[in-house]
């Protein structure tokens, strides 16, 4: 997959982000995809394929000089040959000792087969997705309707991670989701470790604002920050959650490495592609930047508001994940640009 990296991206990186991003990065939310792992006759639009080398090439373009590894998740696409996809995923993650993978699962997956994949290939967790809901309703399904209880029982027995893109209108603020997570984390499946993707699916301020006080009291809850490009969800998490439970993630490649962003409209959000929207840019020479850089800018601004330290930011970008996932990490060579710090308060601060 070609890297679409433009001068406007480079300018924002060099002027605003290079001193913010630490010496290394662990991306806790990535997907790989291959057209030939779709079932024959599946109704799908062929798309650009992505291997581990594509992730690494994008990583070098986005974060030059920073060593990167990944938590790679199965691609949630209806019509996928799950066994074939997971076999390819296992081959790819084996190429990087610092990366890990979650197994793609659907409600039809046999628990013995899941156990075999985890044991044989070293998958550390599961990746269910609402598009596979047993109810057929992908927008209002509850967790157990796309991750059945027998699969959660196995994940609990094995102490697996589960990366969860919550369904229902208000995501993590939905009362069913909150009650289910409270039951699963404290009573029924206490050994499952949950990563709530996209700031617990808070692309706008509202869900995490409503839910954070309850989620904070649940054990075995983590968050990835992937694909959220608005400021307020990050401020809520950075100020109100335990920082060690927060992981950087991108949702790369297709969902975040485009020029545009996820735009909130009140409690609604929409993926906007300025290249295709016919926007007039007569008022400025500036041009849209990569969605992932929009995310990083929002993270940086939220870090300033929350007065995070350089150590806090380093934790979010890599240490929290590699510690929780129990990954041995070699110390990289320091990058040329050092973060600009207020040494008295040891807080990240904005340029004057």
Backbone torsions as a table, in degrees:
resi	resn	phi	psi	omega
1	UNK	NA	124.4	-178.7
2	UNK	-68.5	147.0	178.8
3	UNK	-89.6	114.5	179.4
4	UNK	-92.5	81.5	-177.2
5	UNK	-114.8	121.0	-168.9
6	UNK	-111.2	168.1	179.3
7	UNK	-59.9	-35.7	178.7
8	UNK	-64.1	-34.7	176.3
9	UNK	-67.6	-45.9	-178.5
10	UNK	-61.0	-39.8	179.8
11	UNK	-62.1	-46.1	179.9
12	UNK	-65.0	-40.5	177.7
13	UNK	-60.2	-51.4	-174.3
14	UNK	-67.8	-37.2	-174.1
15	UNK	-90.2	-24.1	-171.6
16	UNK	-128.9	-23.8	-170.4
17	UNK	-115.1	-26.0	-173.1
18	UNK	-59.8	-35.2	-179.2
19	UNK	-85.2	-9.7	-179.9
20	UNK	-90.2	-42.0	-176.6
21	UNK	-76.7	128.0	-175.5
22	UNK	-73.1	-172.6	-170.4
23	UNK	-67.8	-19.8	179.2
24	UNK	-147.3	161.8	-173.9
25	UNK	-140.2	135.1	169.0
26	UNK	-117.5	118.8	-178.5
27	UNK	-94.6	109.8	-172.9
28	UNK	-91.0	15.1	178.2
29	UNK	-155.8	94.2	178.0
30	UNK	-136.1	155.8	177.1
31	UNK	-127.7	145.7	169.6
32	UNK	-115.1	154.8	-176.0
33	UNK	-149.9	141.6	175.5
34	UNK	-138.6	128.8	-178.2
35	UNK	-62.4	-31.5	-177.2
36	UNK	-79.9	1.9	172.0
37	UNK	-96.4	8.9	170.4
38	UNK	-87.8	147.9	-178.7
39	UNK	-67.2	146.9	175.7
40	UNK	-57.0	131.6	179.5
41	UNK	84.0	-1.6	179.4
42	UNK	-63.4	140.5	-179.6
43	UNK	-86.2	95.3	-179.8
44	UNK	-151.0	157.1	176.8
45	UNK	-93.6	121.1	177.3
46	UNK	-54.4	144.4	-174.7
47	UNK	-136.4	171.2	176.8
48	UNK	-64.4	133.5	-179.1
49	UNK	-84.1	154.6	-178.1
50	UNK	-138.0	121.3	172.5
51	UNK	-106.4	176.1	176.3
52	UNK	-58.2	-37.6	179.6
53	UNK	-63.4	-32.0	176.3
54	UNK	-66.8	-43.4	176.1
55	UNK	-58.8	-42.7	-178.4
56	UNK	-67.3	-38.6	178.4
57	UNK	-66.9	-41.7	175.3
58	UNK	-63.7	-40.7	179.6
59	UNK	-60.7	-40.9	179.5
60	UNK	-68.4	-35.8	177.8
61	UNK	-69.8	-42.7	-175.7
62	UNK	-75.9	-41.0	-174.3
63	UNK	-125.9	67.9	-172.9
64	UNK	-57.6	132.3	176.5
65	UNK	82.4	-0.9	179.7
66	UNK	-99.9	122.2	172.0
67	UNK	-60.2	138.6	-178.3
68	UNK	-132.7	142.4	166.2
69	UNK	-135.4	176.9	-165.2
70	UNK	-144.0	150.3	159.5
71	UNK	-100.4	110.5	-173.2
72	UNK	-98.3	131.7	-175.2
73	UNK	-112.5	144.9	175.1
74	UNK	-57.5	143.8	-177.9
75	UNK	-76.5	118.2	-178.8
76	UNK	-82.1	92.2	-178.3
77	UNK	-139.8	123.8	-179.7
78	UNK	-61.9	135.0	-177.1
79	UNK	99.2	0.4	179.0
80	UNK	-71.3	136.7	166.8
81	UNK	-78.3	99.5	-169.1
82	UNK	-61.7	-44.5	-179.4
83	UNK	-62.8	-43.5	-178.8
84	UNK	-66.1	-42.1	179.7
85	UNK	-63.3	-45.6	-178.4
86	UNK	-67.1	-34.3	176.4
87	UNK	-63.5	-42.5	178.2
88	UNK	-66.0	-39.1	178.9
89	UNK	-61.7	-42.3	178.9
90	UNK	-62.6	-39.7	178.1
91	UNK	-62.0	-41.6	-176.5
92	UNK	-69.9	-47.8	-175.1
93	UNK	-67.6	-25.0	178.1
94	UNK	-66.6	-15.2	-179.0
95	UNK	-77.8	-15.0	-178.0
96	UNK	-130.5	106.8	-177.9
97	UNK	-59.8	-21.6	-178.8
98	UNK	-89.1	-4.8	-179.0
99	UNK	-102.9	161.0	178.2
100	UNK	-136.7	170.4	-178.8
101	UNK	-143.5	148.0	170.1
102	UNK	-104.6	140.1	-177.2
103	UNK	-77.6	130.4	172.6
104	UNK	-68.7	129.0	178.1
105	UNK	-132.3	148.4	171.2
106	UNK	-124.7	166.5	178.6
107	UNK	-58.7	-20.4	-179.5
108	UNK	-83.9	-8.6	-176.0
109	UNK	-69.1	134.5	179.4
110	UNK	-76.2	133.8	-175.8
111	UNK	-65.9	-32.0	177.3
112	UNK	-66.3	-37.4	177.7
113	UNK	-67.9	-39.1	177.0
114	UNK	-61.5	-47.6	179.2
115	UNK	-59.0	-41.8	179.8
116	UNK	-61.5	-43.0	179.0
117	UNK	-63.9	-42.9	179.3
118	UNK	-63.2	-46.1	-177.8
119	UNK	-68.0	-42.6	-173.1
120	UNK	-79.3	-39.8	-170.1
121	UNK	-109.3	-3.4	175.3
122	UNK	76.7	20.6	172.5
123	UNK	-58.3	138.0	-177.6
124	UNK	-97.4	-7.8	-177.1
125	UNK	-168.5	-168.1	-176.2
126	UNK	-121.8	150.6	173.3
127	UNK	-127.0	90.1	171.7
128	UNK	-82.3	170.2	177.8
129	UNK	-156.6	145.5	-173.2
130	UNK	-64.1	-23.3	-179.3
131	UNK	-65.2	-15.4	178.5
132	UNK	-98.7	13.6	-174.1
133	UNK	-52.1	135.3	178.6
134	UNK	-66.5	-17.8	179.6
135	UNK	-83.6	-18.0	-173.6
136	UNK	82.9	-8.2	178.4
137	UNK	-99.9	101.8	-174.1
138	UNK	-83.2	-9.0	-176.1
139	UNK	-99.8	-22.6	-175.2
140	UNK	-126.5	16.6	-178.0
141	UNK	-77.3	151.1	174.9
142	UNK	-90.6	168.6	-173.4
143	UNK	-56.7	-46.5	-175.1
144	UNK	-69.4	-10.7	179.4
145	UNK	-86.6	-13.5	169.9
146	UNK	-124.0	-5.3	168.6
147	UNK	-132.5	90.5	-171.7
148	UNK	-62.2	158.7	-175.9
149	UNK	-60.9	-34.9	-179.9
150	UNK	-65.1	-33.0	176.0
151	UNK	-73.2	-37.0	175.7
152	UNK	-66.6	-35.9	176.8
153	UNK	-61.8	-42.6	177.2
154	UNK	-64.9	-46.1	179.0
155	UNK	-59.1	-36.7	177.4
156	UNK	-67.1	-43.3	178.9
157	UNK	-60.2	-39.1	-175.6
158	UNK	-89.2	-9.0	-176.2
159	UNK	67.3	40.2	-174.4
160	UNK	-79.0	158.1	165.2
161	UNK	-83.7	149.9	172.5
162	UNK	-133.7	118.6	173.4
163	UNK	-90.2	119.0	-168.1
164	UNK	-118.5	115.5	167.9
165	UNK	-93.4	103.3	-173.9
166	UNK	-65.6	147.1	174.5
167	UNK	-98.4	-169.1	179.1
168	UNK	75.6	154.7	-166.1
169	UNK	-55.4	-42.7	-175.1
170	UNK	-104.1	15.0	174.1
171	UNK	55.7	-123.0	-176.3
172	UNK	-69.5	-15.6	178.4
173	UNK	-85.3	-8.4	179.7
174	UNK	-67.2	135.0	-174.8
175	UNK	-64.8	-37.3	177.1
176	UNK	-62.9	-45.9	179.7
177	UNK	-62.1	-44.0	179.5
178	UNK	-63.9	-43.7	179.8
179	UNK	-66.2	-40.9	178.9
180	UNK	-64.0	-46.4	179.8
181	UNK	-62.9	-38.4	177.9
182	UNK	-62.6	-42.8	179.2
183	UNK	-66.8	-44.1	-175.8
184	UNK	-67.9	-41.1	-174.5
185	UNK	-78.2	-29.8	-174.3
186	UNK	-103.9	-21.1	-173.6
187	UNK	-128.8	-60.4	-164.7
188	UNK	-82.3	-43.4	-176.2
189	UNK	-132.3	65.8	-171.2
190	UNK	-71.5	-10.6	-179.2
191	UNK	-99.1	-5.3	172.5
192	UNK	-73.0	138.4	177.6
193	UNK	-111.8	114.3	-171.3
194	UNK	-96.9	128.3	168.5
195	UNK	-106.8	111.9	179.5
196	UNK	-86.2	106.5	-171.7
197	UNK	-69.5	154.1	174.5
198	UNK	58.3	50.7	-177.5
199	UNK	53.7	45.8	-175.8
200	UNK	60.2	41.0	-176.8
201	UNK	53.3	55.4	177.1
202	UNK	-117.5	77.0	175.3
203	UNK	-75.7	-13.3	171.5
204	UNK	-122.5	174.9	-176.0
205	UNK	-68.0	-27.6	-160.8
206	UNK	-69.6	-50.8	-173.8
207	UNK	-58.2	-50.6	-176.5
208	UNK	-70.5	-31.5	176.4
209	UNK	-60.9	-40.0	-178.5
210	UNK	-76.4	-31.5	-167.8
211	UNK	-102.8	-16.8	-166.9
212	UNK	-61.3	-36.7	-177.7
213	UNK	-65.5	-33.3	176.8
214	UNK	-79.9	-41.5	180.0
215	UNK	-63.2	-37.1	-177.7
216	UNK	-60.2	-27.9	-178.4
217	UNK	-89.2	-2.8	178.8
218	UNK	-89.8	137.1	175.1
219	UNK	-76.0	161.0	173.0
220	UNK	57.8	37.5	173.0
221	UNK	-114.5	129.6	171.4
222	UNK	-128.6	170.6	179.6
223	UNK	-133.9	142.9	161.8
224	UNK	-109.3	153.2	-171.4
225	UNK	-96.8	10.1	-167.1
226	UNK	-59.8	135.4	168.1
227	UNK	69.1	2.3	174.4
228	UNK	-85.3	127.6	-173.9
229	UNK	-123.1	12.3	177.8
230	UNK	-110.9	152.2	-168.1
231	UNK	-71.5	-44.0	-164.8
232	UNK	-65.0	-37.8	175.6
233	UNK	-59.7	-37.7	178.2
234	UNK	-66.2	-42.0	178.5
235	UNK	-59.8	-44.6	179.9
236	UNK	-59.6	-48.2	-179.5
237	UNK	-64.6	-45.8	-175.9
238	UNK	-66.1	-30.4	-178.2
239	UNK	-90.9	-27.8	-168.7
240	UNK	-116.1	-17.9	179.9
241	UNK	-99.4	167.6	172.3
242	UNK	-74.3	120.4	-172.1
243	UNK	-62.1	-29.6	-179.3
244	UNK	-68.4	-9.9	178.9
245	UNK	-94.4	8.8	-175.4
246	UNK	-112.2	127.1	179.8
247	UNK	-116.6	138.4	167.3
248	UNK	-67.6	142.3	172.2
249	UNK	-153.4	157.5	-175.7
250	UNK	-114.8	-28.8	-168.0
251	UNK	66.0	29.1	178.3
252	UNK	-74.0	154.3	12.7
253	UNK	-99.7	-49.0	-168.8
254	UNK	-63.2	-33.8	-170.2
255	UNK	-84.9	-5.2	-178.6
256	UNK	-141.5	-11.3	-175.6
257	UNK	-102.7	43.5	173.6
258	UNK	-117.7	162.4	179.6
259	UNK	-88.0	106.9	-174.4
260	UNK	154.7	-159.4	-178.8
261	UNK	-166.2	173.2	173.2
262	UNK	-94.5	112.0	-171.7
263	UNK	-99.9	125.1	176.4
264	UNK	-83.3	141.9	171.9
265	UNK	-128.1	89.1	-171.2
266	UNK	66.2	-121.3	178.9
267	UNK	-95.8	7.1	179.7
268	UNK	-109.0	154.4	175.5
269	UNK	-141.9	159.0	-177.5
270	UNK	-148.5	142.1	178.1
271	UNK	-80.9	117.2	-173.1
272	UNK	-111.2	129.1	178.2
273	UNK	-112.9	93.1	-178.0
274	UNK	-58.4	-31.3	-179.6
275	UNK	-57.7	-31.6	-175.0
276	UNK	-104.5	1.9	-170.7
277	UNK	-96.6	-8.3	179.9
278	UNK	69.8	26.8	180.0
279	UNK	-66.0	142.5	172.5
280	UNK	-80.3	130.3	178.5
281	UNK	-119.8	29.8	-176.4
282	UNK	-67.8	-20.3	-174.3
283	UNK	-86.7	-4.1	-174.7
284	UNK	-157.1	152.0	172.4
285	UNK	-87.0	-12.4	-179.9
286	UNK	-68.6	155.1	-178.7
287	UNK	-133.0	159.3	179.9
288	UNK	-58.3	148.4	-179.8
289	UNK	-112.1	172.8	179.9
290	UNK	-60.5	142.4	179.3
291	UNK	-55.4	-39.4	-178.0
292	UNK	-65.5	-32.3	174.9
293	UNK	-71.6	-32.8	172.2
294	UNK	-60.2	-41.7	177.1
295	UNK	-61.8	-45.7	-178.3
296	UNK	-64.4	-38.5	176.8
297	UNK	-62.3	-42.1	177.8
298	UNK	-64.7	-41.1	176.7
299	UNK	-61.4	-42.9	-179.5
300	UNK	-62.8	-45.9	-179.3
301	UNK	-65.2	-39.1	177.7
302	UNK	-65.7	-37.6	177.4
303	UNK	-62.7	-37.4	176.9
304	UNK	-65.4	-45.6	-180.0
305	UNK	-62.4	-43.1	-178.1
306	UNK	-81.1	-3.7	179.9
307	UNK	55.7	48.9	176.5
308	UNK	-72.9	147.4	175.8
309	UNK	-84.5	167.2	175.1
310	UNK	-59.4	-35.5	178.0
311	UNK	-66.7	-38.9	176.1
312	UNK	-60.5	-45.4	-177.9
313	UNK	-66.2	-40.5	176.1
314	UNK	-60.6	-40.1	176.6
315	UNK	-59.8	-46.4	-178.8
316	UNK	-63.6	-40.5	-175.1
317	UNK	-77.5	-24.6	178.5
318	UNK	-157.8	-41.1	-168.8
319	UNK	-66.6	-39.6	-178.9
320	UNK	-58.9	-44.6	-177.1
321	UNK	-70.4	-48.7	-176.0
322	UNK	-67.8	-28.3	175.3
323	UNK	-70.9	-48.6	-177.9
324	UNK	-66.9	-37.4	-179.7
325	UNK	-84.4	-2.1	176.5
326	UNK	59.0	53.0	179.3
327	UNK	-106.6	126.9	174.6
328	UNK	-71.9	134.4	-174.5
329	UNK	-129.5	128.7	175.6
330	UNK	-82.4	148.2	-179.7
331	UNK	-76.8	122.4	-178.4
332	UNK	-78.5	165.9	170.5
333	UNK	-67.2	139.2	-179.8
334	UNK	-65.0	145.0	179.2
335	UNK	-75.5	164.2	-176.0
336	UNK	-65.4	-43.9	-176.8
337	UNK	-87.8	127.6	178.0
338	UNK	-97.5	143.0	176.9
339	UNK	-58.2	141.6	176.3
340	UNK	-85.4	117.6	-172.0
341	UNK	-120.8	150.1	165.6
342	UNK	-87.0	99.8	-171.1
343	UNK	-68.7	-23.2	178.9
344	UNK	-70.7	-45.2	-178.0
345	UNK	-95.7	-14.3	-177.0
346	UNK	55.9	44.0	178.0
347	UNK	-115.4	147.8	170.6
348	UNK	-68.3	136.2	178.3
349	UNK	-133.4	151.4	-179.3
350	UNK	-72.6	158.7	171.3
351	UNK	-61.7	142.7	177.4
352	UNK	-67.3	NA	NA
